[in-house]
Every structure is written in structure tokens, then in C-alpha cells.
Amino acid sequence: MSDHGTTGPAGDEARAGAVRDAWARIDAWLRAHAPDSYEVLAPPADPAAVEAAQAEMGVRFPADLLASLACHDGLRHWANCLPLRPPEPVARIVDHWQMCVEIDEANRADEDEPEPEGEEPWWHPQWIPWAQSDGDAQIIDMRPGPAQGRLGMAYHDDCGVFTDGWPSLAAYLTEVADVLEKGGAVGGTWAPFLTTEGELWWSLKGETQLNGEPLVPAPAPAAGS
């Protein structure tokens, strides 16, 4: 999984550019093959709201998340238009982050024993819940270090998990766009389908039904493409 550049300003711009390109490709695919799913994507976020969110959370958003929010401020309503979890509007990113911080602080106050060494915590204030559903969030890890910016999962009933993740949001969205255009499965697991209503639906590769209704594999790429 390419991380689209190195650290520093050059790497930031490379990842931001990769996100803009990925969303343009995702948008084009949705307009052509699942227009109702395209309509679910929200317009760009208000830059002032993005700045306010970073100030409230005390975390600077990585360049690729800023670029993503400048394309779409999450979704207008829930839809399965990305693998794993749907992207959140910036206001709900803040809400979910605040909720998790408060729960974590309360849990820590009640615990007598420290977390086992080497295990990820249930929550960390430098995790950004950029996508979320049913209390489980796909997070961007902004803790300092060489892995800063990586994607993982924060489950409501388990500790954080970063195995089998992506090195950046840019790498993840690029893979999503690649799979839509060329076929395959994101992370080797999640494949795109169309529902009977013509909406995009991500599920485990090989699935054939959703609630008793057939799932149709997303249109295959043209021969020679």
C-alpha cells in the first residue's frame, strides 16, 4: 500500500493530492453506476468548522483528512458507500471523539489496574474517528511517531486495532477507487456490489444476498482497461 510520499510538506501535499484524485474517481464511478449513492455524499465541509473541530479536539488533522473533508463532509445520511465504516461529517467527528474521551476518562477513574503493556488502549485522545457506525469507528492515529496517520479501528467493546490497516487515509481511499475502477477487493476482503435498488453496497467478497435480495457484483472493468 503506497503512502504517497514521505514525511513533511512534500508528503502532505502528495497525500492530499492522492485523496482529491481518489474522491474524483469514486465520484465519477458513482455517478455512472450508482447515482443514488453519489447523491448521499455531502458537499465540502465549512473550513471554519474544520478549524474549530481541530481546536476543540486539540489535534491537528492530517493533510489527507483535510483534503477529504474539502471534497465531502461525510454523508447526508447513512449509506454503505465505503468499506468498513461510512465517513462522518466534521461535527460528528467531534461528537464521537468527545463521547469516547469522556467514557475513557470515566473508565480510567474506576480502574485499579493499568492497561497491559503493549496493548492498544480502548481510546486515545489523539485518535480521530473519521468514519463510524454502530459505535465502532475507523480512526486515524495522530500519536507522534513513524506510524502517525495510519488507519485502524476503535471498537466500542474492545481495544484499538491497527493490524491489516492502511498507512494513511490517502492509501485507503486510493485503494477504494482502484477497486471500483479495476475490480478486486479492498484489503483483499471487501468487494463492491449493487443492490436491487442500484445502490453501492460493500460486503465480503463472494456474498450473493442482502436481506434475501440479490447482490450484483459491481460492473467489471472493460477489457483492456
Long-range contacts (C-beta under 8 A, 24 or more apart in sequence): 1-166, 1-167, 1-171, 1-175, 2-171, 2-174, 3-167, 3-168, 3-170, 3-171, 4-168, 4-170, 4-171, 4-174, 12-62, 12-63, 13-63, 14-170, 15-62, 15-63, 15-64, 15-67, 15-149, 15-168, 15-169, 15-170, 16-63, 16-64, 16-66, 16-67, 16-170, 17-67, 18-64, 18-170, 18-171, 18-173, 18-174, 19-64, 19-67, 19-68, 19-71, 19-169, 19-170, 19-173, 20-67, 20-70, 20-71, 21-174, 21-177, 22-170, 22-173, 22-174, 22-176, 22-177, 23-68, 23-71, 23-72, 23-173, 23-177, 25-177, 25-180, 25-181, 26-173, 26-176, 26-177, 26-180, 27-71, 29-177, 29-180, 29-181, 30-81, 30-200, 33-194, 33-200, 33-218, 33-219, 34-81, 34-194, 34-198, 34-199, 34-200, 35-198, 36-197, 36-198, 36-199, 37-79, 37-81, 37-199, 37-200, 39-76, 40-75, 40-76, 40-77, 40-79, 40-81, 41-72, 41-75, 41-76, 41-81, 42-72, 42-73, 42-74, 42-75, 42-76, 42-89, 43-72, 43-73, 44-69, 44-70, 44-71, 44-72, 44-73, 45-69, 45-70, 45-72, 45-73, 45-89, 45-90, 46-73, 46-90, 49-90, 49-91, 50-90, 53-90, 53-91, 53-93, 53-94, 56-94, 56-98, 57-94, 57-97, 57-98, 57-125, 57-128, 58-125, 59-125, 59-126, 59-128, 59-142, 60-142, 61-128, 62-140, 62-142, 62-148, 62-149, 62-168, 62-169, 64-149, 64-168, 64-169, 64-170, 64-173, 65-128, 65-130, 65-140, 65-169, 67-170, 68-130, 68-169, 68-173, 78-133, 79-199, 79-200, 80-199, 80-200, 80-201, 80-202, 81-200, 81-202, 82-131, 82-176, 82-202, 83-176, 83-186, 83-187, 83-189, 83-190, 83-202, 84-131, 84-138, 84-153, 84-190, 84-202, 85-131, 85-132, 85-133, 85-136, 85-137, 85-138, 86-131, 86-132, 86-133, 87-130, 87-131, 88-129, 88-130, 88-131, 88-132, 92-132, 93-128, 93-129, 93-130, 96-129, 96-132, 96-137, 97-125, 97-127, 97-128, 97-129, 100-127, 100-129, 100-137, 100-154, 101-125, 119-159, 120-152, 120-159, 120-160, 120-161, 120-162, 121-159, 121-160, 122-154, 122-158, 122-159, 122-160, 123-154, 123-160, 124-160, 127-152, 127-154, 127-160, 129-154, 130-169, 140-169, 180-218, 181-221, 181-225, 182-221, 182-225, 183-218, 183-220, 183-221, 191-217, 191-218, 192-217, 192-218, 193-217, 193-218, 194-218, 194-219
